[in-house]
Amino acid sequence: MVSALVAVAVIAWLLQMALGGWQIHRFNRAFDKLCQQGRVGVGRSGGRFKPRVVVAIALDNNDNVADTLMMRGLTVFARPQKIAGLEGKPLKELQPDVIFPHDPLCQNALSLALKLKHG
């Protein structure tokens, strides 16, 4: 009985590592494409038991949004996606509380991504 429980735990651990690696690979591919669009700012928020949010924004030479990337979730099945409606907007017009009015985690991640572009 104990050996069966150990075997299940080892299999679950290996599966979690494999799926985590797959998630990182997908994010890295999306992030590489984003980096080709221009200068990139990245922000992350969330905690151990809250959904983590990663936001990345690429800016062109005129400080307009060239492309975006957001990934959020608790599991390894979270996928990178675009933030709708930001492409082409000037950096100065981006307000995290307006873009994500009901999501403080996304607001925080976007704020951090924007601060990286000012520094």
Short mmCIF file of the C-alpha atoms (twelve columns), coordinates in Angstrom:
data_MODEL
# 
_entry.id   MODEL 
# 
loop_
_atom_site.group_PDB 
_atom_site.id 
_atom_site.type_symbol 
_atom_site.label_atom_id 
_atom_site.label_alt_id 
_atom_site.label_comp_id 
_atom_site.label_asym_id 
_atom_site.label_seq_id 
_atom_site.Cartn_x 
_atom_site.Cartn_y 
_atom_site.Cartn_z 
_atom_site.pdbx_PDB_model_num 
ATOM 1   C CA . MET A 1   0.000   0.000  0.000   1 
ATOM 2   C CA . VAL A 2   2.752   2.461  0.917   1 
ATOM 3   C CA . SER A 3   4.691   1.664  -2.247  1 
ATOM 4   C CA . ALA A 4   1.576   2.355  -4.342  1 
ATOM 5   C CA . LEU A 5   1.129   5.747  -2.661  1 
ATOM 6   C CA . VAL A 6   4.802   6.572  -3.241  1 
ATOM 7   C CA . ALA A 7   4.477   5.541  -6.894  1 
ATOM 8   C CA . VAL A 8   1.396   7.753  -7.357  1 
ATOM 9   C CA . ALA A 9   3.163   10.678 -5.699  1 
ATOM 10  C CA . VAL A 10  6.234   10.255 -7.925  1 
ATOM 11  C CA . ILE A 11  4.093   10.008 -11.064 1 
ATOM 12  C CA . ALA A 12  2.117   13.138 -10.053 1 
ATOM 13  C CA . TRP A 13  5.352   15.017 -9.358  1 
ATOM 14  C CA . LEU A 14  6.854   14.021 -12.732 1 
ATOM 15  C CA . LEU A 15  3.639   14.969 -14.531 1 
ATOM 16  C CA . GLN A 16  3.582   18.346 -12.793 1 
ATOM 17  C CA . MET A 17  7.212   18.971 -13.797 1 
ATOM 18  C CA . ALA A 18  6.521   18.007 -17.414 1 
ATOM 19  C CA . LEU A 19  3.415   20.191 -17.657 1 
ATOM 20  C CA . GLY A 20  5.225   23.083 -15.938 1 
ATOM 21  C CA . GLY A 21  8.047   22.800 -18.473 1 
ATOM 22  C CA . TRP A 22  5.499   22.796 -21.298 1 
ATOM 23  C CA . GLN A 23  3.894   25.949 -19.884 1 
ATOM 24  C CA . ILE A 24  7.262   27.696 -19.606 1 
ATOM 25  C CA . HIS A 25  8.094   26.698 -23.187 1 
ATOM 26  C CA . ARG A 26  4.809   28.181 -24.474 1 
ATOM 27  C CA . PHE A 27  5.338   31.383 -22.504 1 
ATOM 28  C CA . ASN A 28  8.943   31.734 -23.698 1 
ATOM 29  C CA . ARG A 29  7.890   31.331 -27.339 1 
ATOM 30  C CA . ALA A 30  5.193   34.004 -26.943 1 
ATOM 31  C CA . PHE A 31  7.625   36.264 -25.047 1 
ATOM 32  C CA . ASP A 32  10.296  35.901 -27.755 1 
ATOM 33  C CA . LYS A 33  7.756   37.010 -30.376 1 
ATOM 34  C CA . LEU A 34  6.832   39.957 -28.162 1 
ATOM 35  C CA . CYS A 35  10.480  40.993 -27.771 1 
ATOM 36  C CA . GLN A 36  10.806  41.204 -31.556 1 
ATOM 37  C CA . GLN A 37  8.089   43.903 -31.551 1 
ATOM 38  C CA . GLY A 38  10.084  46.479 -29.557 1 
ATOM 39  C CA . ARG A 39  11.120  47.365 -26.004 1 
ATOM 40  C CA . VAL A 40  9.377   45.212 -23.431 1 
ATOM 41  C CA . GLY A 41  8.214   45.859 -19.871 1 
ATOM 42  C CA . VAL A 42  7.191   42.937 -17.666 1 
ATOM 43  C CA . GLY A 43  5.179   42.867 -14.454 1 
ATOM 44  C CA . ARG A 44  4.055   40.030 -12.218 1 
ATOM 45  C CA . SER A 45  1.605   39.848 -9.347  1 
ATOM 46  C CA . GLY A 46  -0.150  37.199 -7.364  1 
ATOM 47  C CA . GLY A 47  0.794   34.911 -4.583  1 
ATOM 48  C CA . ARG A 48  1.014   31.345 -3.476  1 
ATOM 49  C CA . PHE A 49  -2.738  30.779 -3.305  1 
ATOM 50  C CA . LYS A 50  -3.926  33.511 -5.647  1 
ATOM 51  C CA . PRO A 51  -3.854  33.309 -9.427  1 
ATOM 52  C CA . ARG A 52  -0.537  34.657 -10.658 1 
ATOM 53  C CA . VAL A 53  -0.599  37.247 -13.381 1 
ATOM 54  C CA . VAL A 54  2.249   38.054 -15.743 1 
ATOM 55  C CA . VAL A 55  1.841   41.030 -18.073 1 
ATOM 56  C CA . ALA A 56  4.331   42.026 -20.756 1 
ATOM 57  C CA . ILE A 57  3.993   45.030 -23.044 1 
ATOM 58  C CA . ALA A 58  6.072   45.769 -26.127 1 
ATOM 59  C CA . LEU A 59  6.463   49.413 -27.134 1 
ATOM 60  C CA . ASP A 60  7.541   50.721 -30.511 1 
ATOM 61  C CA . ASN A 61  9.947   53.632 -31.054 1 
ATOM 62  C CA . ASN A 62  7.121   56.148 -30.534 1 
ATOM 63  C CA . ASP A 63  6.136   54.640 -27.148 1 
ATOM 64  C CA . ASN A 64  2.933   53.168 -28.567 1 
ATOM 65  C CA . VAL A 65  1.865   49.643 -27.633 1 
ATOM 66  C CA . ALA A 66  3.077   47.283 -30.346 1 
ATOM 67  C CA . ASP A 67  1.871   44.076 -28.701 1 
ATOM 68  C CA . THR A 68  0.883   42.608 -25.340 1 
ATOM 69  C CA . LEU A 69  1.043   39.330 -23.490 1 
ATOM 70  C CA . MET A 70  -0.790  38.235 -20.368 1 
ATOM 71  C CA . MET A 71  -0.758  34.918 -18.589 1 
ATOM 72  C CA . ARG A 72  -2.757  34.239 -15.454 1 
ATOM 73  C CA . GLY A 73  -3.971  31.279 -13.495 1 
ATOM 74  C CA . LEU A 74  -3.235  28.822 -10.727 1 
ATOM 75  C CA . THR A 75  -2.458  25.783 -12.841 1 
ATOM 76  C CA . VAL A 76  0.000   24.710 -15.488 1 
ATOM 77  C CA . PHE A 77  -2.822  25.022 -18.011 1 
ATOM 78  C CA . ALA A 78  -2.725  28.844 -18.006 1 
ATOM 79  C CA . ARG A 79  -1.944  30.078 -21.502 1 
ATOM 80  C CA . PRO A 80  -0.381  33.301 -22.783 1 
ATOM 81  C CA . GLN A 81  -2.926  35.619 -24.408 1 
ATOM 82  C CA . LYS A 82  -3.161  39.173 -25.687 1 
ATOM 83  C CA . ILE A 83  -4.760  42.048 -23.805 1 
ATOM 84  C CA . ALA A 84  -7.590  43.235 -26.026 1 
ATOM 85  C CA . GLY A 85  -7.741  46.836 -27.190 1 
ATOM 86  C CA . LEU A 86  -4.258  48.059 -26.244 1 
ATOM 87  C CA . GLU A 87  -2.404  47.824 -29.546 1 
ATOM 88  C CA . GLY A 88  -1.497  51.223 -30.928 1 
ATOM 89  C CA . LYS A 89  -2.329  53.130 -27.741 1 
ATOM 90  C CA . PRO A 90  0.265   55.588 -26.444 1 
ATOM 91  C CA . LEU A 91  2.089   54.622 -23.263 1 
ATOM 92  C CA . LYS A 92  0.894   57.816 -21.550 1 
ATOM 93  C CA . GLU A 93  -2.762  56.789 -21.974 1 
ATOM 94  C CA . LEU A 94  -2.417  53.401 -20.277 1 
ATOM 95  C CA . GLN A 95  -4.162  53.368 -16.910 1 
ATOM 96  C CA . PRO A 96  -4.230  49.948 -15.196 1 
ATOM 97  C CA . ASP A 97  -7.377  50.759 -13.171 1 
ATOM 98  C CA . VAL A 98  -9.249  51.673 -16.370 1 
ATOM 99  C CA . ILE A 99  -7.979  48.692 -18.386 1 
ATOM 100 C CA . PHE A 100 -8.707  46.181 -15.571 1 
ATOM 101 C CA . PRO A 101 -11.397 47.906 -13.460 1 
ATOM 102 C CA . HIS A 102 -12.338 44.826 -11.418 1 
ATOM 103 C CA . ASP A 103 -9.056  42.906 -11.300 1 
ATOM 104 C CA . PRO A 104 -6.471  44.230 -8.819  1 
ATOM 105 C CA . LEU A 105 -3.964  41.484 -9.668  1 
ATOM 106 C CA . CYS A 106 -3.965  42.481 -13.355 1 
ATOM 107 C CA . GLN A 107 -3.798  46.167 -12.377 1 
ATOM 108 C CA . ASN A 108 -0.728  45.500 -10.253 1 
ATOM 109 C CA . ALA A 109 1.036   43.438 -12.925 1 
ATOM 110 C CA . LEU A 110 0.327   46.079 -15.587 1 
ATOM 111 C CA . SER A 111 1.540   48.857 -13.282 1 
ATOM 112 C CA . LEU A 112 4.803   46.992 -12.750 1 
ATOM 113 C CA . ALA A 113 5.226   46.425 -16.482 1 
ATOM 114 C CA . LEU A 114 4.690   50.130 -17.147 1 
ATOM 115 C CA . LYS A 115 7.169   51.188 -14.437 1 
ATOM 116 C CA . LEU A 116 9.875   49.152 -16.094 1 
ATOM 117 C CA . LYS A 117 9.386   51.198 -19.249 1 
ATOM 118 C CA . HIS A 118 9.837   54.497 -17.409 1 
ATOM 119 C CA . GLY A 119 13.068  53.479 -15.674 1 
# 
